[in-house]
């Protein structure tokens, strides 16, 4: 599949087409029905490695056992539910799993408060329905329907944001592996290889609690936040480097010192404690996830490339930090000012430039 030009965001299977093709060409292990490669090769694609002369870049940097469990779940007839805080790479892992397994990560339903049951099952082209009556030609097939039809994997993002009746529509699909179509007097039986990967955000626990009946249809994998500063920095540097290849930022990649400062600030404001455990910090209300740190540094690169000399300075970093941390001026503004004065100001010459720029933005 040739990569399309001028597309803002290519799906994973196109971005990493060469790696996927190399893994398929070198395959020596048994391949499950409907899969493009073996579970071991899917793991190599996600965790990184080398196949002959092709270097496989790591897509998920974290607990490798969680990756193995996720892949093994999809070999069975169980669906997979990835749960975690915002920015713990749930969607990223979901996309890359389907890219490696099926070569197609685009069968996606984005869960929202407005998602309907028809978006899970199927709906109709009403002009054709009125003109010709019910027929397969008049049917609008959802990503789940198409996945069942082809024996592949459908993705459902933020499932806990969907209303309970929408979630319940999945129960019979995951149990019976069938969709009844009473208008046509028939049903669709899923082909072997069909499964669902859903993601749920721990911040959305109170939105629409998943029923015990639905949870039983999933194997649940909890994705944690990066365990330490070094791990988080590695994830951020890897993803920023990947992002910069697709965006015209005209800036050099952030140095380790810059990445370290951002990750340190985020970890301390998340935990409510300095990294050395010696001083309490008022935690921020905003979501300071690893994904947010990646976005912040990409924004800093855009500022440096567009209005600076192409290298991220404290000036660009301060502006990006302000936008990422202070989402609510009344609450987050106070937390940020206290952090600047009580923590950053006292860290010495290495942090002085950033403190001064941040202080300037905060009056």
C-alpha positions in Angstrom: 0.0 0.0 0.0 1.7 3.2 -1.1 1.8 6.1 1.3 -0.5 8.9 0.3 1.0 12.4 -0.1 -0.4 15.4 1.7 -2.3 13.5 4.4 -2.0 15.2 7.8 -2.1 11.9 9.8 -1.4 8.6 8.1 -2.7 5.4 9.8 -0.1 3.3 11.5 -0.1 0.6 8.8 1.0 3.2 6.3 3.5 5.0 8.5 5.3 1.8 9.4 4.5 -0.1 6.1 8.2 -1.2 5.6 8.4 -2.6 9.1 5.2 -4.5 8.7 6.2 -5.9 5.3 9.6 -7.0 6.7 8.0 -8.8 9.5 5.5 -10.6 7.2 8.3 -11.5 4.8 10.4 -13.0 7.6 7.6 -14.8 9.3 8.4 -18.4 10.5 5.8 -18.9 13.2 2.1 -20.0 12.9 -0.3 -17.2 11.9 -3.8 -17.1 13.5 -6.8 -17.0 11.2 -7.4 -13.5 9.9 -4.0 -12.2 11.0 -1.2 -10.9 8.8 1.6 -12.1 11.1 2.2 -14.3 14.2 1.8 -13.1 17.8 5.6 -13.1 18.2 6.0 -10.8 15.2 3.2 -8.5 16.5 5.1 -8.3 19.7 8.4 -7.4 17.9 6.5 -4.7 15.9 5.3 -3.2 19.2 8.3 -3.7 21.4 11.0 -3.1 18.8 13.8 -5.2 17.5 15.4 -6.1 14.2 14.3 -8.4 11.3 17.2 -9.1 8.9 18.3 -5.6 7.8 15.1 -3.8 9.0 15.1 -2.0 12.3 11.7 -2.2 14.1 11.2 0.9 16.1 9.4 0.4 19.5 5.8 1.6 19.4 5.0 1.0 23.1 7.6 1.8 25.7 6.5 0.3 29.0 5.7 -3.1 30.6 6.3 -5.7 27.9 4.2 -8.3 29.7 1.1 -6.1 29.3 1.8 -6.1 25.5 2.1 -9.9 25.5 -1.2 -10.2 27.5 -2.9 -7.9 25.0 -1.8 -9.9 22.0 -2.6 -13.2 23.6 -6.1 -12.0 24.4 -6.7 -11.3 20.7 -5.6 -14.8 19.8 -8.6 -16.1 21.7 -12.3 -15.1 21.2 -12.1 -12.6 24.0 -12.3 -8.8 23.4 -9.6 -6.5 24.9 -10.3 -3.5 27.1 -7.4 -1.1 27.7 -7.9 1.1 30.8 -5.7 3.8 32.1 -5.2 7.5 32.9 -5.3 10.0 30.0 -2.1 9.8 27.9 -1.1 6.3 28.9 -1.0 5.2 25.2 -4.3 3.3 25.2 -5.3 4.5 21.7 -1.7 4.3 20.5 -1.4 0.7 21.5 -4.9 -0.1 20.1 -4.0 1.4 16.7 -0.7 -0.4 16.5 -2.1 -3.7 17.5 -4.7 -3.6 14.7 -2.1 -2.3 12.2 0.1 -5.2 12.9 -2.6 -7.9 13.2 -4.8 -6.9 10.3 -2.9 -4.3 8.3 -5.9 -2.0 8.9 -6.4 0.2 12.0 -9.2 2.3 10.5 -12.3 0.4 11.7 -12.8 2.8 14.6 -15.8 4.1 16.5 -15.2 7.2 18.7 -17.3 6.9 21.8 -19.1 10.1 22.8 -22.3 11.0 24.7 -23.9 11.3 21.2 -22.9 7.8 20.0 -26.0 5.7 19.2 -26.7 2.0 19.0 -27.0 2.2 15.2 -23.3 3.3 15.1 -22.4 0.0 16.8 -24.7 -2.3 14.7 -25.8 -0.8 11.4 -28.0 1.9 10.0 -29.7 2.7 6.7 -29.5 5.0 3.7 -33.0 6.3 4.1 -33.3 7.6 0.5 -32.5 4.1 -0.8 -34.6 2.5 1.9 -37.7 4.5 0.9 -37.1 4.0 -2.8 -36.3 0.3 -2.9 -37.1 -1.1 0.6 -34.7 -2.9 2.9 -31.7 -4.4 1.1 -28.0 -5.0 1.8 -27.3 -2.2 -0.7 -29.3 0.3 1.4 -27.4 -0.7 4.6 -24.7 1.5 6.1 -22.2 -0.9 7.7 -20.5 0.2 10.9 -16.8 -0.5 11.7 -18.0 -3.3 14.0 -20.2 -4.8 11.3 -17.3 -4.6 8.7 -14.9 -6.2 11.2 -17.4 -9.1 11.8 -17.9 -9.5 8.0 -14.1 -9.7 7.3 -12.9 -11.5 10.4 -10.8 -8.5 11.6 -10.6 -6.2 14.7 -12.8 -3.1 15.4 -11.7 -0.4 17.8 -14.0 1.5 20.1 -12.4 4.5 21.7 -13.6 5.9 25.1 -16.3 3.3 25.6 -17.2 4.6 29.0 -18.4 7.9 27.4 -21.1 5.9 25.5 -24.6 5.7 27.0 -25.5 2.4 28.8 -27.8 1.2 26.0 -25.0 1.7 23.5 -22.7 -0.3 25.6 -25.3 -3.0 26.0 -25.5 -3.4 22.2 -22.0 -4.8 22.4 -23.0 -7.6 24.9 -24.8 -9.8 22.4 -22.2 -9.1 19.7 -19.3 -10.1 21.9 -21.3 -13.1 23.3 -23.0 -14.5 20.3 -20.6 -13.1 17.7 -23.7 -12.3 15.6 -25.8 -9.3 14.6 -29.5 -9.9 13.9 -30.9 -8.0 10.9 -34.7 -8.3 11.3 -35.4 -5.9 8.3 -33.8 -8.5 6.0 -34.9 -11.6 8.0 -31.3 -12.7 8.4 -28.2 -12.2 10.6 -24.5 -11.6 10.3 -22.3 -14.2 11.8 -18.7 -13.0 12.6 -15.9 -14.7 10.7 -13.0 -16.2 12.6 -10.5 -13.5 13.6 -13.2 -11.0 14.6 -12.6 -9.1 17.9 -12.9 -5.7 19.5 -10.4 -3.5 21.2 -12.0 -0.9 23.5 -10.3 1.9 25.5 -11.6 3.5 28.7 -10.3 6.5 30.6 -10.0 6.3 34.4 -11.0 10.0 34.5 -14.4 9.1 33.0 -15.3 6.5 35.6 -18.5 8.5 36.6 -19.7 9.2 33.1 -21.3 5.9 32.2 -20.2 3.0 34.3 -19.7 -0.2 32.4 -22.0 -3.0 33.5 -20.6 -6.2 35.0 -22.1 -8.1 32.1 -20.1 -6.1 29.5 -16.9 -6.2 31.5 -17.1 -10.0 31.6 -16.9 -10.0 27.8 -13.5 -8.3 27.9 -10.1 -9.2 29.1 -9.0 -6.0 30.9 -5.4 -4.7 30.8 -4.6 -1.6 32.9 -1.9 0.6 31.3 0.0 2.5 34.0 1.7 5.9 33.9 5.5 5.7 33.2 7.1 4.3 36.3 10.0 6.7 36.6 11.4 9.9 35.1 13.8 8.1 32.7 11.0 6.0 31.2 8.8 9.0 30.7 11.6 10.9 29.0 12.3 8.0 26.7 8.6 7.8 25.6 8.4 11.6 25.1 11.7 11.8 23.1 10.6 8.9 20.9 7.2 10.2 20.1 8.3 13.8 19.6 10.9 12.5 17.1 8.2 10.5 15.3 5.9 13.5 15.2 8.5 15.9 13.9 8.9 13.7 10.8 5.2 14.3 9.8 5.0 18.0 10.8 6.8 20.9 9.1 8.2 22.3 12.4 11.5 23.7 11.0 13.1 23.1 14.5 15.6 20.9 16.0 14.5 18.1 18.4 14.4 19.2 22.1 17.6 18.4 24.1 17.5 16.0 27.1 17.6 18.9 29.5 14.4 20.4 28.0 12.6 17.1 28.0 13.7 16.4 31.6 12.4 19.8 32.8 8.9 19.2 31.2 8.7 15.6 32.5 9.8 16.7 36.0 7.2 19.5 36.2 4.4 17.2 34.9 5.3 14.3 37.3 5.5 16.6 40.3 2.2 18.3 39.5 0.5 15.0 38.9 1.8 13.4 42.1 1.6 16.4 44.4 5.2 15.8 45.5 8.7 16.7 44.3 10.6 13.8 42.7 12.9 13.6 45.8 9.8 13.2 48.0 10.9 16.1 50.3 8.3 18.7 49.5 4.6 18.6 48.9 3.2 20.3 45.8 -0.4 21.3 45.2 -1.5 19.0 42.3 -2.9 20.5 39.1 -6.5 20.0 38.0 -5.5 19.7 34.4 -4.5 16.4 32.8 -0.7 16.5 32.7 -0.2 13.2 30.9 2.7 11.9 28.9 0.7 12.6 25.8 0.3 16.2 26.9 4.0 16.5 27.4 4.6 15.3 23.9 2.1 17.8 22.5 3.7 20.6 24.6 7.2 19.9 23.2 5.8 19.7 19.6 4.2 23.1 20.2 7.5 24.5 21.6 9.2 23.3 18.4 6.5 25.0 16.3 7.2 28.3 18.2 10.9 28.0 17.9 10.8 27.1 14.2 8.3 29.8 13.2 9.4 32.7 15.4 12.8 31.7 16.8 16.1 30.3 15.6 14.8 26.7 15.5 16.0 25.7 18.9 13.7 25.5 21.9 14.6 28.1 24.5 13.1 28.9 27.9 11.0 31.5 26.1 9.2 29.0 24.0 9.0 26.4 26.7 7.4 28.8 29.2 4.7 29.7 26.7 3.9 26.1 26.0 3.9 25.2 29.7 1.5 28.0 30.4 -1.0 26.7 27.9 -0.7 23.1 29.0 -1.0 23.6 32.7 -3.3 26.6 33.1 -6.5 25.4 31.7 -8.6 27.0 34.4 -7.2 30.5 35.3 -8.8 30.5 38.7 -7.7 27.0 39.9 -4.7 26.0 37.8 -3.3 29.6 37.8 -2.9 29.5 41.6 -1.3 26.0 41.5 1.1 27.1 38.8 2.2 30.3 40.6 2.8 28.4 43.8 4.9 25.8 42.0 7.0 28.5 40.4 7.7 30.3 43.6 8.0 27.4 46.0 9.7 24.8 43.8 11.1 26.1 40.5 12.6 29.3 41.9 14.6 27.4 44.5 16.2 25.0 42.0 19.2 27.1 41.2 20.9 28.4 38.0 19.8 25.5 35.8 16.1 26.4 36.2 16.5 30.2 36.6 15.9 31.1 33.0 12.7 29.0 32.7 11.5 30.4 36.1 11.9 34.0 34.9 10.1 33.4 31.6 7.2 31.6 33.4 7.1 34.3 36.0 6.9 37.0 33.3 3.9 35.3 31.7 2.1 35.1 35.1 2.5 38.8 35.9 
